[in-house]
């Protein structure tokens, strides 16, 4: 039986390193909510499942006042053409971070890049 396992990379951990602008660069965030493995499996592109393909996406988003993400865009999608970018955009509303970064700076209005990995694992 085929089991879907989708992993959002290290950016989902509570002390995730991310790229962001403007200065000072946001190096870490505290996630209040992130997509679950089931959330990611729910948006896994059917064409990719049928082809047995894994994928990776780099989303770039603005952080809204309440820590949610807005104005998200796909920066990198690999492989192209299997709709991993669209799947990652569907996950964006499920991310929420603290209003303050661990260094005490505000997160609202800043840009964050979130890598998301999609993988299919064969299981029993």
Secondary structure as GFF3:
##gff-version 3
##sequence-region A 1 124
A	DSSP	beta_strand	2	8	.	.	.	ID=ss1
A	DSSP	three_ten_helix	10	12	.	.	.	ID=ss2
A	DSSP	beta_strand	16	17	.	.	.	ID=ss3
A	DSSP	beta_strand	20	21	.	.	.	ID=ss4
A	DSSP	beta_strand	28	29	.	.	.	ID=ss5
A	DSSP	beta_strand	31	33	.	.	.	ID=ss6
A	DSSP	alpha_helix	37	43	.	.	.	ID=ss7
A	DSSP	alpha_helix	46	51	.	.	.	ID=ss8
A	DSSP	beta_strand	55	63	.	.	.	ID=ss9
A	DSSP	beta_strand	69	78	.	.	.	ID=ss10
A	DSSP	alpha_helix	84	91	.	.	.	ID=ss11
A	DSSP	three_ten_helix	92	94	.	.	.	ID=ss12
A	DSSP	beta_strand	96	97	.	.	.	ID=ss13
A	DSSP	beta_strand	111	122	.	.	.	ID=ss14
###
